[in-house]
């Protein structure tokens, strides 16, 4: 990423982190049958996903431009610490499980008078958490990946691609100075 975009990337990463925190709080409140931190304005978390997701998609396209589609997540999250990658995968897995539970226990008619009853907030918040976590990790990765990628060189000193194990130019092994490879 160009250095001039880093402050904007960090802004959207922080916004995604706030969205993730509010989603988690809303989810736990809904599990307890309580109104979440945004109350009747929980629907704002739907809109917030699009606000952070568009920049996340744009940076992920840049991060994955040189890699095979099967390596999308590995390339897109290469600038993130391992715990952040596992967080994303965990929230997506939980979102699927939560959605299955929601479908089997969804209210059949209108809710309890509030715009979004706790059962509905619980159903949606699983997806909110997954998408905010992914946006945060993608944006964080974009802010760090280029710094790491610049140090990737083969034994002959050629700069190599983000996931290359051997130099595309001379075939030598890649000397990877990154500490956290997964």
Secondary structure, DSSP 8 states (H G I E B T S, - for coil): --GGGHHHHHHHHHHHHHHHHHHHHHHHHHHTT---TTGGGTTHHHHHHHHHHHHHHHHHHHHTTTS-GGGHHHHHTTTS-HHHHHHHHHHHHHHHHHHHHHHHH--SS--SSSSS-HHHHHHHHHHHHHHHHHHHHHHHHHHHHHHHHTT-EETT--B--TT-SB-TTT--BEE---S---
